[in-house]
Amino acid sequence: MTGVIPPSQERLLDAEAIEQAASTVSRPTARMHLEALAKKLRKESEALQRVEKSSAMANSGTEEAAPAPAAVPVAAPAELSAPVTASPSVKYVSIDRFAFDAGGYDAPFVTLYIPLPGAGSISADNVQCNFTKDSFDLIVRDLQGKSYRLLKDNLEKDIDPAKSKYIIKSDKVVLKLHKVKTSEYGGYDYWTKLTDKKDRKSSSKKDDPQKSIMDLMKDMYNEGDDNMKKVIGETFMKQQRGELGGTGMDF
């Protein structure tokens, strides 16, 4: 007759099954969530094992207090702090592994999922990120004896630093870069990648012709009648969705 499987073993079996499933998933973000769930189940299994062991010892006449399960840090949005600069005396490990979600034209954020096991166990003051309109600099200090840094100073599109933020999770840091709206009648900038290979500052003059067209369209929208505003607004939305070639101004 098969015995009853203890709760700690149930958690462990669930974790192993999820880890096996995660190994077959190709999407980085989905795999990261599965791995985080498996890790959580393993921690619960270890805590339950301690409780079960303590209970068994108590039943056998041994007085031993069961250690309380380890508290799991509650993830909370981190407040946007003052700009932080990397200390030249500290050796940083460069972060080169993260998941990137650009979202659609109507999504307000570009999101980065940065795996850092144990991030939730250190002081929130040890995690800081400085945002500018075309860059971010994430610094994580004294995490298991090491300090980490992720710096990107040539983002593909501009962001809104005041609305950008970072969230500290138990095993990762989530960066949310707030996109810039294309106009008052359009959606948000559409991102295809995180950074631009070419220097956006040096190529700004080449973009002036298109900027002139955009300014002209804005003037036409502001001064036009309801029908003109509708046509321009619909054209802009189609251009953001990639339904128009070129500048999307051939209406």
NUTI-790820 format. One record per atom (N, C-alpha, C): y, x, z; residue in three letters. Coordinates in steps of 0.2 Angstrom, whole numbers, padded with zeros to 4 digits, always signed. Atoms other than C-alpha are relative to their C-alpha. Layout:
! residues N
YXZALA/...
END
This chain:
! residues 251
-0006+0004+0000MET/+0000+0000+0000MET/+0006+0004+0000MET/-0006-0004+0001THR/+0017+0007-0005THR/+0005-0001+0006THR/-0005+0001-0005GLY/+0029+0010+0009GLY/+0007-0002-0002GLY/-0007+0002+0001VAL/+0047+0004+0010VAL/+0004+0007-0001VAL/-0004-0006+0001ILE/+0059+0017+0002ILE/+0006-0001+0004ILE/-0007+0000-0004PRO/+0073+0022+0014PRO/+0006-0001-0004PRO/-0007+0001+0003PRO/+0091+0018+0009PRO/+0002+0007-0003PRO/-0002-0006+0002SER/+0094+0037+0008SER/-0004+0002-0007SER/+0004-0001+0006GLN/+0080+0039-0005GLN/+0002-0004-0006GLN/-0002+0005+0005GLU/+0086+0024-0015GLU/+0006+0003-0003GLU/-0006-0003+0003ARG/+0103+0032-0017ARG/-0001+0007-0004ARG/+0002-0006+0004LEU/+0095+0049-0022LEU/-0003-0002-0007LEU/+0003+0002+0006LEU/+0085+0040-0035LEU/+0005-0002-0005LEU/-0006+0003+0004ASP/+0100+0031-0042ASP/+0004+0006-0003ASP/-0004-0005+0002ALA/+0110+0047-0043ALA/-0004+0004-0005ALA/+0004-0004+0005GLU/+0096+0056-0052GLU/-0001-0004-0007GLU/+0001+0005+0006ALA/+0094+0041-0065ALA/+0007+0001-0003ALA/-0007+0000+0003ILE/+0113+0041-0068ILE/+0001+0007-0003ILE/-0001-0006+0002GLU/+0113+0060-0070GLU/-0004+0001-0007GLU/+0004-0001+0006GLN/+0099+0059-0083GLN/+0004-0004-0006GLN/-0003+0004+0005ALA/+0109+0045-0092ALA/+0006+0004-0003ALA/-0006-0004+0002ALA/+0125+0056-0092ALA/-0001+0005-0004ALA/+0002-0006+0004SER/+0116+0070-0100SER/+0000-0002-0008SER/+0001+0002+0007THR/+0114+0059-0116THR/+0007-0003-0002THR/-0006+0003+0002VAL/+0132+0053-0116VAL/+0004+0005-0004VAL/-0004-0005+0004SER/+0143+0061-0129SER/+0008+0000+0001SER/-0007+0000-0001ARG/+0160+0055-0124ARG/+0002+0003+0007ARG/-0001-0004-0006PRO/+0168+0067-0111PRO/+0002-0005+0006PRO/-0002+0004-0006THR/+0177+0053-0101THR/-0005-0004+0003THR/+0006+0004-0002ALA/+0162+0042-0100ALA/-0005+0004+0004ALA/+0005-0005-0003ARG/+0151+0057-0095ARG/+0003+0002+0007ARG/-0003-0002-0006MET/+0164+0062-0082MET/-0001-0005+0006MET/+0000+0005-0004HIS/+0164+0045-0074HIS/-0007-0001+0003HIS/+0007+0000-0002LEU/+0145+0045-0073LEU/-0002+0005+0005LEU/+0001-0006-0005GLU/+0144+0062-0065GLU/+0003-0001+0007GLU/-0003+0001-0006ALA/+0157+0057-0052ALA/-0004-0005+0004ALA/+0003+0005-0003LEU/+0147+0041-0048LEU/-0007+0003+0003LEU/+0006-0003-0003ALA/+0131+0052-0046ALA/+0001+0004+0006ALA/-0002-0004-0005LYS/+0140+0064-0035LYS/+0001-0004+0006LYS/-0002+0004-0005LYS/+0146+0050-0024LYS/-0007-0003+0003LYS/+0006+0002-0003LEU/+0128+0043-0022LEU/-0004+0005+0003LEU/+0004-0006-0004ARG/+0121+0060-0017ARG/+0003+0001+0006ARG/-0003-0001-0006LYS/+0134+0061-0004LYS/-0002-0005+0005LYS/+0002+0006-0004GLU/+0130+0044+0003GLU/-0008+0001+0002GLU/+0007-0001-0002SER/+0111+0049+0002SER/+0000+0005+0006SER/+0000-0005-0005GLU/+0115+0064+0013GLU/+0002-0003+0007GLU/-0002+0003-0006ALA/+0124+0054+0025ALA/-0005-0005+0003ALA/+0005+0004-0002LEU/+0111+0041+0026LEU/-0006+0004+0003LEU/+0005-0004-0003GLN/+0098+0054+0029GLN/+0001+0003+0007GLN/-0002-0002-0007ARG/+0107+0061+0044ARG/-0001-0006+0005ARG/+0000+0006-0004VAL/+0108+0043+0051VAL/-0007-0002+0001VAL/+0008+0001-0001GLU/+0089+0040+0048GLU/-0003+0005+0004GLU/+0004-0005-0004LYS/+0084+0056+0056LYS/+0002-0001+0007LYS/-0002+0001-0007SER/+0095+0053+0071SER/-0003-0007+0003SER/+0003+0006-0003SER/+0088+0035+0073SER/-0008+0001+0001SER/+0007-0002-0001ALA/+0070+0042+0071ALA/-0001+0004+0007ALA/+0001-0004-0006MET/+0073+0054+0085MET/+0002-0004+0006MET/-0002+0004-0005ALA/+0081+0041+0096ALA/-0006-0004+0002ALA/+0006+0004-0001ASN/+0066+0030+0094ASN/-0006+0004+0003ASN/+0005-0004-0003SER/+0055+0044+0099SER/+0001+0003+0007SER/-0002-0002-0006GLY/+0064+0047+0115GLY/+0005+0005+0001GLY/-0005-0006+0000THR/+0076+0061+0110THR/+0007-0003-0001THR/-0007+0003+0000GLU/+0094+0057+0114GLU/+0004+0005-0004GLU/-0004-0004+0004GLU/+0104+0064+0100GLU/+0005-0004-0004GLU/-0005+0004+0003ALA/+0120+0057+0094ALA/+0000+0001-0008ALA/+0000-0001+0007ALA/+0120+0053+0075ALA/+0007+0002-0002ALA/-0007-0002+0003PRO/+0134+0062+0066PRO/+0003-0005-0005PRO/-0003+0005+0004ALA/+0146+0050+0058ALA/+0000+0003-0008ALA/+0000-0002+0007PRO/+0145+0050+0039PRO/+0007+0003-0002PRO/-0006-0003+0002ALA/+0158+0061+0031ALA/+0005-0005-0003ALA/-0005+0004+0003ALA/+0174+0052+0027ALA/+0002+0002-0007ALA/-0002-0001+0007VAL/+0178+0050+0008VAL/+0007-0001-0001VAL/-0007+0001+0001PRO/+0196+0053+0004PRO/+0002-0006-0004PRO/-0002+0006+0004VAL/+0205+0038-0003VAL/+0005+0002-0005VAL/-0004-0002+0005ALA/+0213+0041-0019ALA/+0007-0004+0000ALA/-0007+0004+0000ALA/+0232+0037-0019ALA/+0004+0004-0005ALA/-0005-0004+0005PRO/+0246+0041-0032PRO/+0004+0005+0004PRO/-0005-0005-0004ALA/+0255+0057-0027ALA/+0007-0001-0002ALA/-0007+0000+0002GLU/+0273+0056-0026GLU/+0003+0005-0004GLU/-0003-0005+0004LEU/+0283+0065-0039LEU/+0004+0004+0004LEU/-0003-0005-0005SER/+0289+0081-0030SER/+0005+0004-0004SER/-0005-0004+0003ALA/+0303+0093-0034ALA/-0004+0005-0005ALA/+0003-0005+0004PRO/+0300+0105-0048PRO/-0003+0006+0003PRO/+0004-0005-0003VAL/+0287+0118-0044VAL/-0001+0006-0005VAL/+0001-0006+0005THR/+0285+0136-0051THR/-0005+0004+0003THR/+0006-0004-0002ALA/+0270+0147-0050ALA/+0002+0006+0003ALA/-0002-0006-0003SER/+0271+0161-0038SER/-0003+0006-0003SER/+0003-0006+0004PRO/+0269+0178-0047PRO/-0005+0004+0004PRO/+0005-0004-0004SER/+0259+0185-0032SER/-0006-0003+0001SER/+0006+0003+0000VAL/+0246+0172-0034VAL/-0004+0000-0006VAL/+0004+0000+0006LYS/+0232+0174-0046LYS/-0003-0007-0002LYS/+0003+0006+0002TYR/+0228+0158-0055TYR/-0005+0000-0005TYR/+0005+0001+0005VAL/+0213+0152-0064VAL/+0002-0005-0005VAL/-0003+0005+0005SER/+0218+0144-0080SER/-0005-0006-0002SER/+0004+0006+0002ILE/+0211+0126-0083ILE/+0000-0001-0007ILE/+0001+0001+0007ASP/+0204+0125-0100ASP/-0005-0006-0002ASP/+0005+0005+0001ARG/+0192+0110-0098ARG/+0003-0007+0003ARG/-0003+0006-0002PHE/+0199+0092-0097PHE/-0001-0005-0006PHE/+0001+0006+0005ALA/+0197+0075-0106ALA/+0007-0003-0001ALA/-0006+0003+0002PHE/+0211+0068-0116PHE/+0000-0006-0003PHE/+0000+0007+0002ASP/+0215+0050-0119ASP/+0007-0002-0003ASP/-0007+0001+0003ALA/+0230+0047-0131ALA/+0002-0007+0001ALA/-0002+0007+0000GLY/+0229+0028-0130GLY/+0003-0002-0007GLY/-0003+0002+0007GLY/+0236+0017-0144GLY/+0007+0000+0000GLY/-0007+0000+0001TYR/+0253+0014-0150TYR/+0004-0004+0005TYR/-0003+0005-0005ASP/+0256+0000-0137ASP/-0002+0003+0007ASP/+0001-0003-0007ALA/+0249+0011-0122ALA/+0005+0004+0002ALA/-0006-0004-0003PRO/+0263+0018-0111PRO/-0002+0007+0002PRO/+0002-0007-0003PHE/+0253+0034-0105PHE/-0005+0003-0005PHE/+0005-0005+0002VAL/+0244+0049-0112VAL/-0003+0002+0006VAL/+0003-0001-0006THR/+0231+0052-0099THR/-0005+0006-0001THR/+0004-0006-0001LEU/+0222+0069-0094LEU/-0004-0001+0006LEU/+0005+0000-0006TYR/+0206+0069-0083TYR/-0002+0007+0001TYR/+0001-0007-0002ILE/+0205+0086-0075ILE/-0005+0001+0005ILE/+0006+0000-0005PRO/+0188+0089-0066PRO/+0002+0006+0005PRO/-0001-0005-0005LEU/+0192+0099-0050LEU/-0004-0002+0007LEU/+0004+0002-0006PRO/+0178+0096-0037PRO/+0003+0002+0006PRO/-0003-0002-0006GLY/+0185+0095-0020GLY/+0007-0001+0001GLY/-0008+0001+0000ALA/+0203+0091-0025ALA/+0002-0005+0005ALA/-0002+0005-0005GLY/+0203+0076-0013GLY/+0000+0003+0007GLY/+0001-0003-0007SER/+0199+0087+0002SER/+0005+0005+0002SER/-0005-0004-0001ILE/+0214+0098+0001ILE/+0007-0004+0001ILE/-0006+0003-0001SER/+0232+0094+0007SER/+0003-0002-0007SER/-0004+0002+0006ALA/+0242+0084-0006ALA/+0005+0005-0002ALA/-0005-0005+0001ASP/+0255+0097-0004ASP/-0002+0006-0005ASP/+0002-0006+0004ASN/+0244+0110-0013ASN/-0001-0002-0007ASN/+0000+0003+0007VAL/+0244+0099-0029VAL/+0007-0002-0002VAL/-0006+0001+0002GLN/+0260+0099-0038GLN/+0000+0000-0008GLN/+0000-0001+0007CYS/+0265+0096-0056CYS/+0008-0001-0002CYS/-0007+0000+0003ASN/+0282+0099-0065ASN/+0000-0003-0007ASN/+0000+0003+0007PHE/+0286+0088-0080PHE/+0007+0001-0003PHE/-0006+0000+0004THR/+0299+0091-0093THR/-0001-0005-0006THR/+0001+0005+0006LYS/+0302+0081-0109LYS/-0005+0002-0005LYS/+0005-0002+0005ASP/+0290+0092-0119ASP/-0005+0005+0003ASP/+0004-0005-0003SER/+0280+0101-0106SER/-0003-0003+0007SER/+0002+0001-0006PHE/+0270+0100-0090PHE/-0003+0006+0003PHE/+0003-0006-0003ASP/+0264+0113-0077ASP/-0003-0003+0006ASP/+0004+0002-0006LEU/+0250+0108-0065LEU/-0002+0006+0004LEU/+0002-0005-0005ILE/+0247+0119-0050ILE/-0004-0003+0006ILE/+0004+0002-0005VAL/+0233+0117-0038VAL/-0002+0006+0004VAL/+0000-0006-0004ARG/+0233+0129-0023ARG/-0006+0000+0005ARG/+0005+0000-0006ASP/+0219+0135-0011ASP/-0005-0005-0001ASP/+0006+0005+0001LEU/+0205+0124-0018LEU/-0006+0004+0000LEU/+0006-0004-0001GLN/+0189+0132-0011GLN/+0001+0007-0002GLN/-0001-0007+0001GLY/+0197+0149-0011GLY/+0004+0002-0006GLY/-0003-0001+0006LYS/+0205+0148-0028LYS/+0006-0004-0001LYS/-0006+0004+0002SER/+0221+0142-0036SER/+0000-0001-0008SER/+0001+0001+0007TYR/+0222+0134-0053TYR/+0006-0002-0003TYR/-0006+0001+0003ARG/+0235+0131-0066ARG/-0002-0003-0007ARG/+0001+0003+0007LEU/+0236+0120-0082LEU/+0007-0001-0002LEU/-0007+0000+0003LEU/+0252+0123-0092LEU/+0000-0001-0007LEU/+0000+0002+0007LYS/+0256+0115-0109LYS/+0008-0001-0001LYS/-0007+0001+0001ASP/+0274+0118-0115ASP/+0002-0001-0007ASP/-0001+0002+0007ASN/+0273+0112-0133ASN/-0003-0006-0002ASN/+0003+0006+0001LEU/+0268+0094-0132LEU/+0001-0003-0007LEU/-0001+0002+0007GLU/+0265+0085-0148GLU/+0006-0005+0000GLU/-0006+0004+0000LYS/+0278+0072-0143LYS/+0004+0000+0007LYS/-0004+0000-0006ASP/+0292+0070-0130ASP/-0003-0005+0005ASP/+0002+0004-0006ILE/+0288+0062-0113ILE/+0006-0002+0004ILE/-0005+0002-0005ASP/+0298+0053-0100ASP/-0002+0003+0007ASP/+0002-0003-0006PRO/+0297+0065-0085PRO/+0001-0004+0006PRO/-0001+0005-0006ALA/+0304+0052-0072ALA/-0006-0005+0001ALA/+0005+0005-0001LYS/+0290+0040-0076LYS/-0007+0003-0001LYS/+0006-0003+0000SER/+0276+0053-0078SER/-0002+0001+0007SER/+0002-0001-0007LYS/+0265+0056-0063LYS/-0007+0003+0000LYS/+0006-0002-0001TYR/+0249+0063-0056TYR/-0004-0003+0006TYR/+0004+0003-0005ILE/+0235+0056-0046ILE/-0006+0004+0002ILE/+0005-0004-0003ILE/+0223+0065-0034ILE/-0006-0004+0001ILE/+0007+0004-0002LYS/+0205+0059-0034LYS/-0004+0005+0004LYS/+0004-0004-0004SER/+0191+0066-0024SER/-0003+0006-0004SER/+0003-0006+0004ASP/+0184+0077-0038ASP/+0004+0001-0006ASP/-0004-0001+0006LYS/+0198+0077-0051LYS/+0007-0001+0001LYS/-0007+0002+0000VAL/+0216+0076-0054VAL/+0002-0003-0007VAL/-0002+0004+0006VAL/+0223+0063-0067VAL/+0007+0001-0001VAL/-0007-0001+0002LEU/+0239+0067-0076LEU/+0001-0006-0005LEU/-0002+0006+0004LYS/+0248+0052-0084LYS/+0007+0002-0003LYS/-0006-0002+0003LEU/+0261+0057-0096LEU/+0003-0006-0004LEU/-0003+0006+0003HIS/+0273+0043-0100HIS/+0003+0001-0007HIS/-0002-0001+0007LYS/+0276+0041-0119LYS/+0008-0003+0000LYS/-0007+0003+0001VAL/+0294+0038-0126VAL/-0001-0005-0005VAL/+0000+0006+0005LYS/+0297+0022-0135LYS/+0004+0002-0006LYS/-0003-0002+0006THR/+0301+0024-0153THR/+0007-0003-0001THR/-0007+0004+0000SER/+0315+0011-0152SER/-0001-0006+0004SER/+0000+0006-0004GLU/+0320-0005-0144GLU/-0004-0005-0003GLU/+0004+0005+0003TYR/+0310-0015-0157TYR/-0007+0003-0002TYR/+0006-0002+0002GLY/+0295-0004-0159GLY/-0005+0002+0006GLY/+0005-0002-0006GLY/+0280+0003-0148GLY/+0002+0007+0002GLY/-0001-0007-0002TYR/+0277+0020-0141TYR/-0002+0005-0005TYR/+0002-0005+0005ASP/+0275+0036-0150ASP/-0007+0001+0000ASP/+0007+0000+0001TYR/+0258+0038-0157TYR/-0002+0007+0000TYR/+0003-0007-0001TRP/+0249+0054-0151TRP/-0007+0001-0004TRP/+0007-0002+0003THR/+0235+0062-0161THR/-0003+0006+0003THR/+0003-0006-0004LYS/+0233+0078-0150LYS/+0005+0001+0005LYS/-0004-0002-0006LEU/+0240+0085-0134LEU/+0006+0004-0002LEU/-0005-0005+0002THR/+0250+0100-0141THR/+0001+0000-0008THR/-0001-0001+0007ASP/+0258+0104-0157ASP/+0000+0008-0002ASP/+0001-0007+0001LYS/+0253+0121-0165LYS/+0007+0003-0002LYS/-0006-0003+0002LYS/+0270+0124-0173LYS/+0005-0001+0006LYS/-0006+0001-0005ASP/+0286+0126-0162ASP/+0004-0005-0002ASP/-0004+0006+0002ARG/+0294+0109-0162ARG/+0008+0002+0001ARG/-0007-0001+0000LYS/+0311+0117-0157LYS/+0002+0003-0006LYS/-0003-0004+0006SER/+0312+0129-0172SER/-0001-0005-0006SER/+0001+0004+0006SER/+0306+0115-0184SER/+0005-0006+0001SER/-0004+0006-0001SER/+0319+0102-0177SER/+0004-0001-0006SER/-0004+0001+0005LYS/+0330+0105-0192LYS/-0003-0003-0006LYS/+0003+0002+0005LYS/+0317+0101-0204LYS/-0001-0008+0001LYS/+0001+0007-0001ASP/+0315+0084-0196ASP/+0006-0004+0000ASP/-0006+0003+0000ASP/+0333+0080-0198ASP/+0001-0006-0005ASP/+0000+0005+0005PRO/+0331+0070-0214PRO/-0003-0007+0002PRO/+0003+0006-0003GLN/+0319+0058-0206GLN/+0004-0003+0005GLN/-0004+0003-0005LYS/+0330+0056-0191LYS/+0006-0004-0003LYS/-0005+0004+0003SER/+0344+0051-0202SER/-0002-0007-0003SER/+0003+0006+0003ILE/+0333+0038-0210ILE/-0001-0005+0006ILE/+0002+0004-0006MET/+0328+0032-0192MET/+0007-0003+0002MET/-0007+0002-0003ASP/+0347+0031-0187ASP/+0002-0005-0004ASP/-0003+0005+0005LEU/+0351+0021-0203LEU/-0004-0006+0002LEU/+0004+0006-0001MET/+0337+0009-0199MET/+0002-0004+0006MET/-0002+0003-0007LYS/+0343+0007-0181LYS/+0007-0004-0001LYS/-0007+0003+0002ASP/+0361+0003-0188ASP/-0001-0006-0004ASP/+0001+0006+0004MET/+0354-0009-0200MET/-0003-0006+0004MET/+0003+0005-0005TYR/+0344-0018-0186TYR/+0005-0003+0004TYR/-0005+0002-0004ASN/+0359-0019-0175ASN/+0005-0004-0003ASN/-0005+0004+0003GLU/+0370-0026-0188GLU/-0002-0005-0005GLU/+0003+0005+0004GLY/+0358-0036-0198GLY/-0001-0007+0003GLY/+0001+0007-0002ASP/+0354-0055-0197ASP/-0007+0000+0003ASP/+0007+0001-0003ASP/+0338-0062-0189ASP/-0005+0002-0005ASP/+0005-0002+0005ASN/+0328-0060-0205ASN/+0000+0007-0001ASN/+0000-0007+0001MET/+0333-0042-0207MET/-0003+0004+0006MET/+0003-0003-0006LYS/+0329-0038-0189LYS/-0008-0001+0000LYS/+0007+0001+0000LYS/+0312-0046-0191LYS/-0004+0004-0005LYS/+0003-0005+0005VAL/+0308-0036-0207VAL/+0000+0007+0002VAL/+0000-0007-0003ILE/+0313-0020-0199ILE/-0005+0001+0006ILE/+0004-0001-0006GLY/+0304-0023-0183GLY/-0008+0000-0002GLY/+0007+0000+0003GLU/+0287-0028-0193GLU/-0001+0006-0003GLU/+0001-0006+0004THR/+0289-0013-0204THR/-0001+0006+0005THR/+0001-0006-0005PHE/+0291-0001-0189PHE/-0007-0001+0004PHE/+0006+0001-0003MET/+0276-0009-0180MET/-0006+0002-0004MET/+0005-0001+0005LYS/+0265-0007-0196LYS/+0000+0008+0000LYS/+0000-0008+0001GLN/+0271+0012-0197GLN/-0003+0003+0006GLN/+0003-0003-0006GLN/+0266+0015-0179GLN/-0008-0001+0000GLN/+0007+0002+0000ARG/+0249+0007-0182ARG/-0004+0004-0006ARG/+0003-0004+0005GLY/+0246+0019-0197GLY/-0001-0004-0007GLY/+0002+0004+0006GLU/+0246+0005-0210GLU/+0005+0001-0006GLU/-0004-0002+0005LEU/+0260+0012-0220LEU/+0000+0008-0001LEU/+0000-0007+0001GLY/+0261+0029-0228GLY/+0007+0003+0000GLY/-0007-0003+0000GLY/+0275+0042-0228GLY/+0004-0002+0007GLY/-0004+0002-0006THR/+0289+0036-0216THR/-0001-0007+0001THR/+0000+0007-0002GLY/+0285+0018-0217GLY/+0006-0004-0002GLY/-0006+0003+0001MET/+0302+0014-0223MET/+0001-0004-0007MET/-0001+0002+0007ASP/+0298+0008-0241ASP/-0001-0008+0000ASP/+0000+0008+0000PHE/+0301-0011-0237PHE/+0006-0002-0005PHE/
END
